[in-house]
Amino acid sequence: MLGEYRIEGRGAAEIAAGVERAVGAGELRPGQGLPPMRELADRLGVNPNTVAAAYRTLRERGVIETAGRRGSRIRPKPATTGRDQARLDVPDGVRDVSDGNPDPALLPSLAEAFAAAAAQSDRDPVLYGDDPVEPELARLARAALDADGVPDGPVAVASGSLDAVERVLLAHLRPGDTVAVEDPGWGSLLDLVPALGLRTVPVGVDDEGPVPGDVRRALASGARALIVTDRAQNPTGAALTGDRAHALRAVLGSHPEVLLIEDDHGHGIVDVPLHPLAGVTRHWAFVRSVAKAHGPDLRLALFTGDATTVDRVRGRQRLGPGWVSRLFQRAVVRLWTDGAVDTPAVAAAYGIRREALIRALAGHGVSAHGRTGLNVWIPVPNETSAVARLLHAGWAVAPGARFRLKSGEGIRITVAGLAPEDAGPLAEVVASAVGPAPARTYV
């Protein structure tokens, strides 16, 4: 089961630390199974409760996951794994439509914005003790949030949306608490939650967002937080409609103590209206990243929320990184005031590519989802087979296992690098890959 690696140790902390080191060093690989607790206890000559405590620690640290009778395994993206181990290797000559990146041709140039921000910082340097939020950025962000119907609240800045989500969760929850998450949903978030020592409970997603019945059951079962993607949900492209938002607000209204976190994943790249849920519960946060519209390396997200939540997050930031560079914040101000991103044009460009692929797939009898954003989600009967067959045909797609907890199998295709004329050939090979494998003939 573990190949050449032997788990060692006498105490729970020692056993857990050894497994964690082995994962970080690549001696234990993602997906690799661990021995049953009683078997490992016998091998090490310790009480089974010692091994149970070690495995519990590893689960809380996001290193392993337990799937009932299938036992414990190293998580697909454990918290201790380096980026190189989690990255999909795409062979030469294969088109990569797996990465979830925006089209570089639709990103604005950053040179003038950063030059202007640097010149401003030369004139007015930011020093220790200064406001952590650029005043003009807060003003512009708050005006946009007001226009979209997001309730009033202070504006803060984090190093990307996942950083904001992590900080908000830690401001309210304790290890062992349960978080309701979309399934299928954002793979990085599905890895983050257990890495924080929290438990996940899945809620289904359709084209209009989380399914209200699933949310109701998750909250009734004791989930202390709910994370919702408002637009361009990853991987399905779902976006909350007015009716769906109304239904979800009704569910949340019966659970006012639940922490609500909204991620407006499609900000700057979609033109469907926003239908926020914020304000129904006592504690909430609404997050907007600039990465999809302005470039993934611009690690900056704005968020607002109730005063208590934002104050707790700011307090923890002051004790850690202090603040997100005001140079970055000033560059974003310049990008916004210059209108560097034409959101309707960007949304239309991605929409043309998504719709072309979805139509071409439908022509082959393959259903797919992609209402907004960068991606198309295709339910398949066997994603391992589909990914392998598509790779053989010259296309690298993302396996649905990255995005699923209990939902059905699927594959994700990022349309950002596709031209409309790619839709037909890609749909043809997808249809072939998701169908029954050709029968083998033996002579």
SVG drawing of the C-alpha trace seen along z (x, -y; Angstrom):
<svg xmlns="http://www.w3.org/2000/svg" viewBox="-38 -64 49 79">
<polyline fill="none" stroke="black" stroke-width="0.4" points="0.0,0.0 2.8,-2.4 5.5,-1.0 9.0,-1.6 7.8,-4.0 7.3,-2.7 5.3,-4.7 7.1,-5.0 6.6,-6.5 5.3,-5.6 3.1,-8.7 0.3,-10.2 2.2,-13.4 5.3,-11.5 3.3,-9.3 1.4,-12.3 4.6,-14.3 6.3,-11.4 3.4,-11.0 3.3,-14.8 7.0,-15.0 6.8,-12.0 4.0,-13.7 5.9,-17.0 9.0,-15.1 7.0,-13.2 7.6,-9.8 3.8,-9.5 1.8,-10.6 -1.6,-12.2 -4.3,-9.4 -2.0,-6.9 -3.8,-4.7 -2.8,-4.4 -3.0,-1.2 -6.1,-0.5 -5.7,-2.0 -5.7,1.4 -3.2,2.9 -0.8,0.0 -1.2,0.1 -0.2,3.8 2.8,3.1 4.0,0.2 3.1,1.9 0.9,-0.9 -2.7,-1.3 -5.2,-1.7 -6.4,-4.9 -2.9,-6.4 -3.1,-5.8 -6.7,-7.1 -5.4,-10.3 -2.6,-10.6 -5.0,-10.1 -7.4,-12.7 -4.6,-15.2 -3.7,-14.5 -7.3,-15.0 -7.5,-18.3 -4.3,-19.5 -5.7,-18.7 -3.2,-15.9 -5.4,-12.9 -9.1,-12.2 -11.2,-9.2 -13.9,-7.7 -15.7,-5.1 -14.9,-1.5 -12.4,-2.6 -10.1,-3.8 -7.8,-6.8 -5.8,-8.2 -3.5,-11.1 -5.7,-14.0 -5.5,-14.7 -4.0,-18.1 -2.8,-17.8 -1.8,-21.0 1.8,-19.8 2.2,-19.0 4.3,-21.3 2.8,-22.9 4.8,-20.8 3.2,-17.6 -0.3,-18.9 0.3,-20.3 -1.1,-18.5 1.7,-17.5 0.6,-18.3 2.7,-16.5 4.2,-18.4 1.7,-18.8 -1.4,-18.5 -3.8,-21.5 -4.2,-22.4 -7.8,-23.4 -7.5,-22.3 -5.9,-25.2 -8.8,-27.7 -6.7,-30.7 -8.1,-33.8 -7.2,-34.6 -4.0,-36.8 -5.2,-38.7 -8.2,-39.9 -6.1,-41.1 -5.1,-44.8 -1.5,-46.1 -0.3,-46.7 2.7,-48.8 1.1,-52.3 -1.0,-51.6 2.0,-50.4 4.2,-53.3 1.5,-55.7 1.1,-53.9 4.9,-54.0 5.1,-57.7 2.3,-58.3 4.1,-56.3 7.2,-58.3 5.2,-61.5 3.2,-60.0 5.0,-57.0 3.0,-54.5 4.5,-54.1 3.9,-51.9 0.7,-52.8 -1.0,-54.2 -4.4,-53.1 -4.2,-49.5 -6.8,-50.4 -6.2,-52.9 -9.0,-55.5 -9.8,-55.9 -9.9,-52.1 -12.3,-51.8 -14.5,-54.6 -14.6,-53.1 -15.2,-49.6 -18.0,-50.7 -19.7,-52.7 -19.7,-49.6 -21.0,-47.4 -23.8,-49.8 -24.8,-49.8 -25.0,-46.0 -27.1,-45.9 -24.5,-44.6 -25.4,-45.8 -23.3,-48.6 -20.2,-47.5 -16.5,-48.5 -14.2,-47.6 -11.0,-45.6 -8.3,-44.1 -6.8,-40.6 -4.3,-38.8 -6.8,-37.2 -10.3,-35.7 -9.1,-32.5 -7.1,-34.5 -10.2,-36.5 -12.3,-33.4 -9.7,-31.7 -9.5,-34.7 -13.3,-35.1 -13.7,-31.4 -10.9,-31.6 -12.6,-34.7 -15.7,-32.7 -15.1,-29.0 -13.2,-26.4 -11.7,-23.1 -14.4,-20.5 -17.0,-23.0 -18.9,-22.2 -18.9,-24.3 -21.5,-23.9 -19.8,-24.1 -20.9,-23.8 -20.5,-20.4 -19.1,-20.4 -17.2,-23.5 -13.9,-25.3 -11.2,-22.7 -8.9,-25.0 -11.7,-25.9 -12.6,-22.2 -8.9,-21.6 -8.7,-24.7 -11.6,-23.9 -10.3,-20.6 -6.8,-22.1 -8.2,-24.5 -9.5,-21.6 -13.1,-22.2 -15.5,-19.7 -17.3,-20.0 -20.9,-19.1 -21.8,-19.3 -24.7,-21.1 -25.7,-20.5 -25.4,-23.1 -27.4,-23.7 -27.2,-26.5 -28.9,-28.9 -26.6,-28.2 -26.8,-26.1 -30.0,-24.0 -32.1,-25.4 -33.2,-22.0 -29.6,-20.9 -28.7,-24.2 -31.7,-23.7 -30.6,-20.2 -27.0,-21.2 -27.9,-24.1 -30.4,-22.0 -27.7,-19.4 -25.5,-21.9 -23.3,-23.6 -22.0,-26.8 -21.1,-28.5 -22.2,-28.5 -20.0,-29.5 -21.7,-30.6 -20.4,-31.6 -22.6,-34.4 -21.4,-34.3 -19.1,-32.3 -19.1,-29.4 -16.0,-27.2 -16.4,-24.6 -20.0,-24.8 -20.4,-28.4 -23.5,-28.8 -24.8,-32.2 -27.5,-33.1 -30.8,-34.2 -33.2,-36.5 -35.6,-33.6 -32.8,-31.4 -31.4,-34.2 -34.9,-34.8 -35.3,-31.1 -31.8,-31.0 -32.5,-34.1 -35.6,-32.5 -33.5,-29.4 -30.9,-31.6 -33.5,-33.6 -34.3,-30.6 -30.6,-30.3 -29.5,-33.8 -26.4,-32.6 -24.9,-30.9 -21.8,-32.6 -22.4,-33.5 -19.5,-34.0 -20.2,-35.1 -17.5,-34.9 -18.3,-37.1 -16.0,-34.9 -17.1,-36.5 -16.5,-40.1 -15.2,-42.0 -15.7,-39.1 -19.5,-38.6 -22.4,-40.9 -25.3,-39.0 -26.7,-41.0 -25.6,-40.2 -28.2,-38.9 -26.4,-39.1 -27.6,-37.1 -25.7,-39.2 -27.5,-40.8 -29.9,-38.0 -27.6,-36.5 -25.9,-38.2 -22.4,-37.6 -21.5,-37.7 -18.7,-38.6 -18.8,-39.4 -15.6,-39.0 -14.4,-40.3 -11.0,-39.5 -9.4,-41.4 -7.5,-38.3 -9.8,-37.0 -10.3,-40.4 -6.8,-41.9 -4.5,-38.9 -3.9,-36.1 -0.6,-37.6 -2.4,-40.7 -3.1,-39.1 -5.7,-41.4 -9.3,-41.0 -11.7,-43.4 -14.3,-42.3 -16.9,-43.8 -19.1,-42.3 -20.7,-43.0 -18.6,-45.2 -17.6,-42.4 -16.4,-40.1 -14.3,-42.8 -12.9,-44.0 -11.8,-40.5 -10.1,-39.9 -8.3,-43.3 -7.1,-42.6 -5.6,-39.3 -4.0,-40.9 -2.4,-43.6 -0.8,-40.8 0.5,-39.0 1.2,-40.5 0.0,-44.0 -1.6,-45.0 -1.7,-44.2 0.7,-46.5 -0.8,-49.9 1.3,-50.0 -0.9,-47.2 -4.0,-48.9 -3.1,-52.2 -2.4,-50.3 -5.9,-48.8 -7.4,-52.3 -5.6,-53.4 -6.9,-50.4 -10.4,-51.0 -10.4,-54.8 -8.8,-54.3 -11.5,-51.7 -8.7,-49.2 -11.2,-46.3 -14.2,-46.5 -16.4,-44.1 -19.2,-43.7 -16.6,-43.0 -14.7,-40.5 -18.0,-38.8 -19.1,-38.6 -15.8,-37.1 -15.9,-34.3 -19.6,-33.9 -19.1,-33.3 -16.5,-30.6 -18.6,-28.8 -21.8,-28.9 -20.0,-27.6 -18.6,-24.6 -21.9,-23.9 -23.8,-24.0 -21.3,-21.8 -21.5,-19.3 -25.3,-19.3 -25.0,-18.5 -23.3,-15.2 -25.8,-14.5 -23.6,-15.6 -25.1,-17.9 -22.9,-20.6 -23.1,-23.5 -21.5,-27.0 -23.9,-29.9 -21.1,-32.3 -17.4,-32.6 -14.4,-30.8 -15.4,-27.1 -17.7,-24.4 -18.6,-21.5 -19.5,-18.2 -21.0,-15.3 -19.5,-12.0 -20.1,-8.4 -16.4,-7.8 -14.1,-10.8 -10.9,-8.8 -11.6,-7.2 -12.7,-10.4 -9.6,-12.3 -7.3,-9.6 -9.0,-9.3 -9.0,-13.0 -5.3,-13.2 -4.7,-10.5 -6.7,-12.6 -4.5,-15.7 -6.6,-17.6 -5.8,-18.0 -9.0,-18.6 -9.4,-18.9 -10.7,-15.7 -13.9,-16.3 -12.3,-14.7 -10.6,-18.0 -14.0,-19.7 -16.2,-17.0 -17.2,-15.6 -20.3,-13.5 -21.6,-14.8 -21.5,-12.9 -18.4,-12.5 -17.5,-15.2 -14.7,-17.0 -14.0,-20.7 -12.9,-22.5 -11.5,-26.1 -12.7,-28.0 -10.3,-31.0 -7.8,-29.6 -10.3,-28.4 -11.3,-30.0 -14.9,-29.5 -13.6,-27.3 -12.1,-24.9 -15.6,-24.1 -16.5,-21.5 -13.3,-19.4 -13.1,-19.5 -16.8,-18.6 -16.3,-15.6 -13.4,-14.2 -15.3,-14.8 -18.3,-12.9 -16.1,-10.1 -14.2,-10.1 -17.3,-10.1 -19.1,-7.4 -18.5,-3.6 -15.0,-2.4 -14.6,-0.8 -14.9,3.0 -11.6,4.8 -11.2,7.4 -8.8,10.3 -7.6,12.3"/>
</svg>
